[in-house]
């Protein structure tokens, strides 16, 4: 079981510190902030930094370090126990083809 205690990333008083205990093997959370974690885990995924990143949850998010790290790290400082598990966003290039009026590719741009 891991005890998670972390401060909000925002100075907004509406975002309180997180305080919960997490049993990764059982996929359970208990404590003051457990409802927040369970509600977030019930979603299909979570935005991640840098925005507009997004992490899709596994079938059992409360048994996944990456999923719990995404939940915690969205609005709170990540504790050391979860920092390495935070989902990294890979900047994949997007290829844009500019097609001329005659239907031929006139340019190829790589966007990041």
N, C-alpha and C positions, 0 to 999 in steps of 0.2 A: 504494500500500500504506500502511496506517495501522498504527502501533505502538500497541497498547492496553496501558496499565499503570494499574491502579486498585486501590484499597484496598477491603476488605470493609466493608459497612455495619455488620456485627456485630463485637463484640469476641471472639466465639467463636474459639478457636484451630483449630477444624475447618474454618473458612472462610478459605482462603488468598487472598492477592492474585491478581488475574488478570494474566497476562502472555502476550500473543499478538500476532501480526501478522496483519492481515486485508486481503485483496485483494478489494475489493468487486466489481470487474468479473468476476473469475474465480470468486468465491464460495468462496475457500479461506482456511483459517486454519492457521498454523504457530506453533510455540513451545510453551513449557512448559504453558500452559493450553488448548491447541488441542483436546484430547480433550473437555474439559468443554464447550467451545463447540459442538463437533460433536454431542455427545450431546444437549445441550439443543435444538439445531436439528432433531434428528430427531423431536422431540415435535410434537404438533399446535399447541401454543401455550405461553404462559408467563403466570403471574400477574404483574400489574403493580401498582404503587403509584398511588393509595391502594387498599388491599385493600378489598373482594374483587374488584378489577379483573382483567381477563383480556385478553390480546392473542392473537388467532389468527394464526398464521404464514402467510405467503404460500407459494406453490408452491416458491420457492427462498429460504429464509430467510437463507442466507449471502450472498445478493446484495441483501439489503434492509437499509437503515440502520435502519428502525423495528424489524425483527425482531432484529437484532443488539443494538440499544439495549435492547430488552426483556430479552434474555438477560443482558446485562451488568448492567443496572439492577435486576434482581430482588434480588441479594445484594451488589452492589458500587456504589461511587460511580461515576457516569457521567463519562467523560472529556469534555472540551469538544467533541471531534469528534463525539460522539454525543448530547450533551445535547438539541439541538434536534429530534432524530429520535425521542426517547422517546415512545411512544404515549400520548396524552392520553386520559384517561377522561372521557367526556361523561356528566354526570348528567342522564339523561333521566327526566322525571317518569313515574310509574306511576299510572294512574287506577284507583281501586278503587270499584266500584259496590256499594252496600249495597242488597240487594234484600229487600223486605218479604215477609211470608208470602203476600200476595196477588199477588206477582210484579212489583210495580212498584218502580222505583228510588226509594229513600227518601232517599238522600244520594249525593254524589259527592265523593270525597276525592282530592287530588293528593299523592302521597308521593314524597319524594326519597331 
